[in-house]
């Protein structure tokens, strides 16, 4: 059987001008001896019977529509159509038809105005005799006129001739006079015929006829004729709606009479197309293409005329931003601008550019900043739509405005912060407005549309601005809902003008989301089961999911800025609190955020994750999920499978050394056993390398010039002069064979410099003495490259007061030294390791998290 490219439906046009489905089959073009020429054959896919056998006549007008339709007439009242399943099949058959007729396959109609059937006899006659003879315009001729109009619709040539006849004889105005007479006489039959006639004339698709029908003199009578659809028991009351219900509102009086007339005409014609006329079938779509064009060009004219009247637009802007303007008036002004911008989409690109530049010059963005902060929901919604048009037109224009604004205004009233606030405070239970605003923010912070600008510094300048002035507003709900600090929540509630306590108030059913795993919540790093909020409110969860989606986008596209922000705010730990949410979609959003970070395969991120023991909430969620085979289970498994496949050594070592006992029972996938195998293979390779190095070199591997060592040590101790004592850790039994100390020391110095340049306002608040504490498990091979002489210790997670939450065996003794001279390089505390008193070692970016 033929492939799907040749699969077609065969249609024929019946007497009621409706298309009948004759069956589905496969089409081919072959030479048929009986027909003496190339023919189209369609055989039914069910039984192989012949559905169609049609010779490709060199003079028949074939039409190609919508890329998958071929339509033609074989006799005056016998129209055929093939509807293809695939465009490729339609193109193939169309090429065969054009080849037979000697036409270029790029044409849409093979025979535009030539048909040798009934029109052949007109070829030698004068031009005027090509017209169709119209019956006299009388009441008793209405049925005959209706039959004539409907009969010509199948033939492009006859449609053209009828349109010329109607235009030359002023026939339409005569028909509308008959309509008034029929309505006065309550002649229902005549009114039904007039409906068919006027509808048929519209389908002739001629702009010259539309000019007559849609003139002020005729349009209401045309609407009247279309009220009397024979299929309806009672006529519609379209004229009553247009004259009494629909009111034309002038937000500012329009003095140009031509502009007023054009606005009225466009509204009424749009009403005819959208409301009165039935939706055209797939084969009638092109019949109203000129009507669509008529409306389109009317809108272009309206926009151009309004744009040229700067006095009118200036007055609109003045009233929009005037505090004395009442709410109803402002709502009308905003709706006017919304419709104005919608009309502008019909303009050509160069005209649309001029239009939006005019609006920007008049101050559309400052005006939006005012109206988007108003309490009226309709005004805010319309303002959001206008803002979306501006962002779609030119994100750079909006970015330039907000960066200039930042030099003169507080962060709270910046346009982007107003947009973020509207997103956060959306009262719609489904957050429809918030989703729209999130999409606009995403466009504004997308570096891809910053690259094409002439200003090459736009990317760095705008992202610096966004992370300094706006990111704290975007992440406020996330940080608040995962915070242990009541003061932070209180600040958040005071910061926003709208009341939405549902975001910051924990649900009474909070206990429902507490993990029941054997790994207790006491062990969840950086959290406290008594005061960590995990939102149970559905609307809050939706909002946090939107924010996480935007942050995930930032991780993918803002590598440098978002990395600093995540580490300064300890953001990933806060996000992973949401793994406890009873809303699975929110837990998946949190997991997706971590997955994007790990997907970057950035060692800075990897060290941050391992030092903070941030896999623990993920593994808790996996174990809490139990044996359920669901999306959460699959997503977590995929995360670990990615680490295994990509062979991320530091993460593999951390997972195996700290969590393998909890995971080894999971055997329905080989992921965790595969991680253990990778870990052991790497360990063997390291041991082989170590054994291959002569002992004398091994002992002197890290010996350095005494003067250089002295300088490095001086820099090390200058890092924190406030500390009176240092923590010394005994060296591990086995040193890592790689000489990664110098490498990581350089990384340490780089991160230190980056840290010193950070804005202190971005640092997280202390929630208890000692600030944000990291607790994690260490072993010799899990040091992740931070120090070649890293400690081999199992450090217990710290609770909020710095005490240990569970007992572990220490492989080394941890000794605090005070004023006892400089410790040796190999004795210094590994980054982030705490001594038993809860004090934390100092190391680059990590130190910022404990301030």
N, C-alpha and C positions, 0 to 999 in steps of 0.2 A: 504493500500500500504506500502511496505517496507520503512525503513528510508533511509536517504541519504548515509549511509555507504555502502549499497548494490547497489547504483546507478552506472551503468557502461555504457561505449560505447563499441560496438562490432566492431572490425576491421578484414578485411581479406586482404591478400596480393595478388595483381593482377599480371598479366603477365609482366607488366612493372616495377615490383618491387616497386609499390606504394601501400600505405595502403588505402583501401576503407572503409568508414564509413557505417556500416550496420544498425545502429540505436542505440537508447538509451533505456535502460530498467533497470530492477532490477534482480540481479543474486542470485541464491540459489544453494545449493548442496544437492541433495536428491537421494534416491535409485530409479532407474527406472527399472521396471520389464522387459520391452522389451529389454533393453540394458544389463540386468543382472549385474548391478553394480551401484556404486555411480557415479552420473553424475552432470555436471554443466548445469543449466537451466537459460536462460535469457528471461524474458517476457517483451515485449515492454511496456513502461510506458503510451503510448498513447491509445492503444486498448487491451493490454494484450495478444497479439499474441506472439507465440514462435519465438524468434530471434535466439536462439542457444540451441541445445541439444547435449552435448558432454560428452561421458563416460570418466571418469578419468582412463586412462589406466595405469597399474602399471609400464609399461616400457617406457612410453612416457617422453621425456625430456621437462619439463616445466621450463621456465626462469622467474625470478622475476626481474624487472628493475625499477629503480627510485622510489621505494617504492609504486608506484600506478599502475604498469603495470605487467600483466602476459601474456607471449607469449609462444606458442607451435605450433608444426606441427602435423597435423592429417594424412597427406599423403605427398608424395614427393613434390608436388607443391601446397599444401593447408595449408597455415599458418594462424593462428588465434591469436587475441590479445584481452584482456579485459583491458580497461583503467578505473580505479576506480576514483570516485569523491573524496573519502577520503582514507587515508592510512589505517585507522582501518579496513575498509571493505576489502581492499586488503590482509591485514594480516590474516583476518579471513578465507577467501577462500584459501589462500596459506597454512594455517595450515590443512585445510581439504584435500588438494591435497597431502601434505606431509604425512598425516596420512594414506591415502590409499596406498601410495608408500613406507611407512615405513621409511621415511626420517626425519631428524632433520629440523624443520621449519627455522633454522638460515641459511640454505644453500640458495644460489642464483639460482642454477641450480640443478634440482632433479636427472638428469641422465647425468653426465659429458661426458663420452666417451662410453656409452653402449646404443645401440639402436638395437632392435631386428627386425627392418624392413629390409631394404636392406643391412645393414652392418652385419647381422647375419651370412651370409655365409662366412665371412672373419675370424670368430673366430678361426677356427682350422688351418688357413693357416699361413705360416711364416710371420714375421713382415714386410718384404719388400713388400710382395704382397698386403699389405693394401693400397699402394699408388695408386693414380689414373693414368691411362695411358694417357699421354699427346699426342696430335696430333703432327706430325712433324712440326718444326718451319719454315713454308714456307708462301709465300704471299697468295697462294690460300687456305691456311688453317686458315687464320686470323678470318674469320667469325665463324668457328667451335670452335676455341680457345676462342673467345669472349663469345659464348653461354655457353661453359663449365664453364668459370670463373664466369659468372653471375648466373648460375644455382646452384652453390654450396653455395652461400652466406647465404641461409636460413637454412643450416644445419651446426651446429658447428663441427660435426664429419667430414663431407666432406670438410669443409674449412681447417681443420687440415691436412687431407690427401693431398689436393692440394698444400698446403704450403710446405709440405715435398718433394713433387715431383718437384716443381719449384726450391727448394733449391738444391736438389741432382743433378739435370741435368744441372745446370747453365743456366736455361731457360731464365732468365730475360735479360742477356747480348745478347742472340740470338735475343730476341724480339726487343731490342733497335737497333740492326744492321738492322733488317727489317724496323724499323722506318726511319732510314737514307735513306734506299733504296726507301721507299714510298715517302719520301719528295723530293728526287731527281727526281723521276718519276712523281711527282705531282699526286700521286694516292690518291685521296680524300677519296674514300670508304675505302681503307686500313687504312688510317690515322684515320678515325672515329672508325674503329674496334679497333685500337691500343689504342685509348682514353678509350674505354670501358674496354679493358684488363688491362691497367695500373691502372685505377681507381678501378677496381675489386680487383687487387692484393693489393692495399693500404688498401682496406676494409677487407682483410684477417687478418690484425691486428697482423702481425708477426714481431718481432724485428729483426730476422735474415735476413728477406727479406729487411727490411728497411736499414740495414747496407750495403747491395749491392746497392740498388736503390739510396741511398743518398751519395755514395762515389763520390770523385771528378771526377772519370772516367764516372759515369753514370748519375749524378743528372741533368745536363742540358738537356740530352736527355729525361729524365723522365718529366721534365718541358715542353719540346717540345711536347711530346705525349699529355699532358694535355691541350695544346693550341687548339687542334682540337675537340672541343665539337660539336657533331652533331646538338645540339640545336641552335648553333650560325651560322649566315650567313657567317661571316668572322672569321678566327681564331684570337685569342688574340696574343699579342706580349710580352709574359711574359719574354722570354729569352732576348729580347732587353732591357727590363727594368732592369733586373738583371745584365746584363753585361755592359750597357752603362749609364743608368740613375742613378742607385743606386751606389754610390761611398763609398768605405770603407775608413774612415778617421782614421788615427792613430795620436792621439793627442801627444803621445810619441811613437817612433818606437818600435814595438814588435819584439823582436829577436827570440822568441820561435816559430819555424815553426809549431809545433803541436797545439799551442794555436791559431795561425792565422787560421789554417785549421778548427779548431773547431768553431771559431767565424763565418767564412764564411758559414760553413755547417748549423749552427743553424739559421742564418738569412734566408737562402734559404728554409730550411724546414718549418720555421715559415711562410714564404711567401706562400708556398704551402698550408699549413693548413688554413691560414687566408684569402687568396686572391683567390687562384685557385680552391680549392675544394669547392663545394657547401655546405651550412650549412646543417649538417646532420639532418634528421627528428628525431622525438622523439624516434623512434624505432631503428634508426641507430647510436645513440649517442655512444654506446659502441663499435661500429666498429672501431673507431679511437682512442680508449683509449690508445693503445700502442704508437701511433704517438705522443699523448700529453706527455706521459711518456718519449719518446725519446728526445723531446725538453727540458723537465724538467731536465733530468739528464745531458744533454749537458750544460745547464746553470749552474748547480751545479759545473761541471768540470771547466767551464770558471772562475767562481768566485774563486774557490779554487786555480787555477793556478795563477791568478792575485794577490790574497791575499798573496801567498807564495813568490811572487817577490817583496820584500820590496824596492829594488832599483828603480823599475818602479814606485811604488806608491809615494815614496819620491820625485821623479823627477816631478810627476804630481802636488803634493802639492806645491813644490817650484815654479813652473811656475804659478800656480793658484794665489799665493799671491804676486808674483813679480810685482812691479809697472811698470816695463818695458814691461810686456806682453801686446801685442796689444789686442784690443777688440774682434776681430774675434777669435783669439787663445783662449782667456779666455772663450768665449762663448762655444767653442768646449770642453774645459776642464770641464766646469760645466755640459754640456750635457752628457759627458762621465761618470761623477760621478753619475748623475741622473740615467742613464741606469744601471750602476754598482750596485747602491742601489736597483733598481727594480729587477735585477737578484738575489740579495741576499735574496729576499723573498721566493725563492725556497729552501733555505737551511733548514736543520733540526735545531730545536731551539738551540742546543749546538753549532753548526757551525755558526749560525747567531750571537750568542753572541760573539764568537771569531772574527767574521768579523767586527762588529761594534766597538769592543774594539780596534782592529787594527787601524780603521779609527780615533778613538778618540785619540789614542796614537800618530798618525801622525799629528794631529792638524786640524781635520775637522771643529770643531766649530769656532776657530779663523778665519779660511779661509772663512766660511760662513758669519761671521760677516762683513768681507770686501766686499764680492760679493753681499750681500743683500742690501748694501747701494749704489750700482752702479746705473747709470742712465739707462742702457740697460734693457729694459722690459723683454726680453727673458732670460737674465742671472738671473734677480731677480726671475722670475717665476720658473726656474729650481732650483735655490737655495732654494726656498720655498718648493719645492717637496722633496729635500734632507733633509731639516730640519724636514719635517713631518715624514720621515722615522726614523730619530733619536729620535724624541719625542715619536713616537709610540713604538720604541724599548725600550727606557729607559728614561722616564721623569726625573728620579733622576740624571742621568748622566748630563743632560742639566742643571738642577737646581744647581748641585754642581759646574759646570763650571761658571755659571753667578755669583754665590755668591763669588767665588774666584776672579773673574774678578773685582767685585765691590771694592775690596780692593786696586786695582791698577789703576782703570780708572775712568773717570768722568761719571756721569749718562747718558750724551748724547750719549755715544758710547757703552753703555752696550748692549749685544746681545738682551735681551728681549725688551729694548727700541727701538732698531733698528727694531725689529719685529713689535712693536706697531706702530712705525712711518710708516712702510710699509703698515700696515692696514689702517692707517688714510689717507695716501697719494695715495691710490689705484685709478688709473685713469679709471678703468673699470666702465662704467655707472651702471652696475648691481652689482659692488663690489664683483665679484667672488673671487678674491684674498683675499680681506678683510675677507670674510666669512671663507675661509680656515684658515687664520692666527688667526682669532678669536677662531676657534675650537682648534688650537694648544695652544693658551694662556690658554684656559679653561682647557685643559689637564694638563698644567704645574701648574696651581694654584688649582687643584682639590685635596683636602686633602685625598680623598679616595685612591689615588695611592701613597700617602706618608706614609700610615700606615704600609705597608708591608715591609718597608726598615729596614735594621739593625740599621741605625742611628735613634734613637728614637726622636732626637731633630730636625729632618729635617723639620717637619711641622712648628714649632714655628720660627725656624731660617729663613726659606725661606719666610714665610708670613711677618715677620718683615722686611726682605730685600725688598720684593715686595712693601709693603705699604710705605716704606721710600724712595725708589729709583725709582719706576716705576709707582705707581698709579697716580701721578700728570701728567705723560705723557699721560696715558690712558684717564683721565678725562678732559684733556685740551680742546678738542673740545666742550665738553658738557658745561664746565664752561664758555668758551668764548662765545658760542652762547646763553647763558642765562645771560650774564653779562651786567651790566650798566656801567662798568668801561672801558673807551676807552684805558687806559694804559694797561689793561690786554689783550685786543685784540692785541695791538701793540706788546707786548711781545711775544704773541703766534705766530704772523706772523714771527717775527725775529728768533724764536726758531727753526722753521722747515726750512729745506733747500729747500724743494719742494714748488713750487708755486701752491697753491690751494685756492686762495682768495674766491672761492665760499663758503667755510666753514665759513668764518668770515665776509662776506659781506651780509648785509640784502637785501632781495629782494625789488624791487620797489613796489611790490604788497602786502607789509606787512599789509596794512590796511585791506586786505581781511580776515585776521585771528583775527581781533579784536572782542571780544565778543559783542554781541548785547543784552545781558541779562539785566534784570532790575537791577541786581547787577553789577554795573559799574566796569570797570577795575581799576578805582581809588582804589577800595577796595581790589584788589588782593595783598596779603601781600607780602612785600619784592620786589615788582616790580613797575615799573613806565611805564605808557602806552606810554610815549614819547620816551623812550630809551631802553626798554627791547626788545632784539632781539628774535624772534621766527622764526626759519629757514623755509623759503618757498621753498628753493631749494631741489628738490627730492633726489639728490645724498647726500646732507648733511643730510637730514632726515634719509636716509638709514644708513648712518654712525652712527648717534646718536642712532638709534635703535639697532645697533650691540653693541655699547658701553653699552647701558642700559641693554641689554640681559646679558652681562658679569657682570655688577654690580649687577643685580638681582641674578645671580648665586653666587656672593660673599655674598650677604645678607643671602642666604640659608646655605652657607657652612663656612663662615668666621665670625662667630658671633661677636667675640670680636674686631678684627681689623677693620672690616667694620663699626661697630657701632661707634668707635672713629672717623673714617674718616668722616662718614656722619654728625656727630654732630659738628666736628671741621670746616668742610667746609660748613655747613648748606646745605648739598647736596640735601636733599629731596626738599627743597624750590626751588632750581635751577632746579631740574628735573621737578617739577610741572609747571614751566613756559611753558614747552612743551605741556601742556594740551591745549594751545591756538593754536597749530599748525593746519594748514589746512590739513595736512596729518594725517588721522585718525589712521593709523598704528603706527605713532610716539606717538600720544596722548595715545594710548592703551599701548604702551611700558612704558610710564611714569606712567600710572595707575597701570600696573602690578608690577612695582618697589615698589610703595607704598603698594600695596596689599600684597607683600611678607613681607614687614616690619610689617604690621599689623598682618599678619598671625603668626608671632612669638609670639605674645601676651606678649611682653616684656614691662614692665611698664616704663623703661627708654625711649624707643621709643614712648610710648603713651604720656608721659609728654612732650616730644619734639614736638610731633604733635599738642597737644592741646595748649601749650604755644605759639607755632608759628602760630596758627590758620591755619594749613596747609590743613584743609578740604575745605577751601574756594575756591581754584582753581578747585577742583574736583566738588563741587556743582555748581560753575559757568558753568563748562563744561556740567553738566547734564541739567541745565536750558537752556543753549544756544542750546543744542541739540533739545529742544522743544519736540514735540510729535513724533519725528522720532523713530521708533522701529528698532534699529540697534545694532551692536556689542558694540559700546561705551555705549549706554544706558544700555544694559544688564550687562556689566562689572562693571559699577558704582553701579547699583542696587545690584549686587552680593557682592560688597565690603561692603555695608551697611548691607546686609542680614547676612554676616559673623559676623559682629560686634553684630548684634541682637542675632543670634543663639548661639554664644559663650559667650554672656552676658559679654562683656568687659565694665565694669561699667564706667571707667573714660572716655572712648570715647563716650559711650552712653550719659552720662550727658552733655558732651561738645557739641555734635551734637544737642541734644534736646534744650538746653538752648540758643544756638547761631543761629541755622539754621531752627528750626522746622517751623517757620512762612513761610519761603520760600518753605518748602517741604510739608506742610500739604495738599496742593492742589493735590499732586500726589496720586491718589487713585487706579490706575490700578494694583498696588501691595500693600500689607499690611505691607511692610517693615518699613516705617517711622512711621506709627501708632503703629506698634509693638515696635519700639524703644521708643516711648513716653510711652507706657504701661509699659515697663521694667523700664524706668526712674521713673515713678510714684510709681511703686511697691517698688523700692529700697528706694525711699524717705519715703514712709510709714514705711518701716522696720526700717529705721534710727530714725524716730520720735518715734516709739514704744520703741526702745531701750533707747532712751533719756528719755522718760516718765517713764520707768521702773527703772531708777537710782534715788535714793533719792536726794533731792535738796542739802543737805549738802555735799554729795559726788560729785555732779555735780560741785559745786563751787570750790572744792578742787582737782578736778580730775588731774590737771596738776601741783599740788604743789610739788615742789622738794626740796631736801636739798639745803640750801642757799649756802653752799660752792661749791657744784657741779654746781649750777646755775651760780655762779660767774665765775667758770672756763670755762663753755660753752660760756658765754657771751664774755669772754676775747678772746676765739678762734674765735668767730663770728666777732668781730671787727678787729682782726688781719688780717682778710681776705683781706682787702683793706685799708691800712693805708694812701693811697694817697687821699682818699675821705675826704674832710673837713667837710662835713655835711651828715646827714642821712635823708632818707625819711620815714616819719611816716604815717601810714594809720590807720584811726579809726577802731576799731573792728567791725565785722559784727554783725548784730542784732541777728543772731543765730549761735552758734558754732556747728561745726561738732561733733557728739557724740563720734566718734571713737578716741582713743588716738593714733593717727597716727603721732603726732609730733615727739616723740622720734624715731620712726621708720624711718621717713623721714629725721630726723636730722642725723642719722647714714648714710643714703644713701647720704646725702649731703656731709659728711666728706669723704666717699669713693670716690665719684665722684671728689671731690676737689683734693685728692691725685692722682687720675688717670690723672687729668687735668694737674697737675704740672709736670708730667713725659712726657707730650707730647712734641714733637719737635716743637719749635716756628715757623719753616719754614712752618708748615702745617696750620698755622692760616690764615684765609682769610684776604685779604686787605680791608682797609676801603674804602668805596665808597663815604663817606661824613662824616662830623663831627658826632661822636657818633657811627660810624660803622654800623653793621647790627642790625637794630632795629626790635623787635618783637612787633606786635600789636595783640591784641586778646580780646575776650570777656570773662568776669569772672562773676561768681555768687557764692553764698555760697556753692552750691552742686557741682560746677564744678571746685573746686580747685584741684581736682585730687590727693589729698593726699600730696601736697607739704608743706602745713602748716596748722595746725589745726585751726589757727585763720586767715584764708585767707580773703583777701579783697572781699567785695561784690561790685563790680563796673563794669560798662560797659565802657571799655576804647576804645576810637576811634582809628582806624588804623592810624599810623603815616606816613606822606609823607616823602620825602627825606630830608627835612629840619627840621623834628621833629614836625611839626605842625599837628593839627588834621584835618582829611579830612572830617569829618562829625560830627554833634552835637549829643551828647547822654546825657542821664540823669545819673548823678552819684548818686549812692545809698549811698556813703559815701564821706566825705571830705578828700582830699589828701593834706597833709600839709608837707612842707619841713622844717626840723628843722636843726639848725646849732649851734653846741656848746651848746646844751641844756641838756646835760647829756645823759645817756644811755636810749634808749627807752625800754619799757617793751617787754617781749618776744612776747606778743600777738599783739603788735603794729608794729612789724617790717614788712617791705615791703615784700609782697608775691613775690616769684621768678619771675623775668622777667617783673613785672609790672612797667610801666613808670610813672613818675610824669608828670605834665603838661608842664614842661620845656624840656621834652624829655629825661631826664636822666634815666638810667636804673638801676634797682636793681641788686645786685651782688648775684649769686647763682651757685656755682659749674660749671658744664659743660656749662651752659648757658652763663657764663661770658666770656668764651673763644670766643664766637661768636661775642662779641661786641668789642673785642680788635682790 
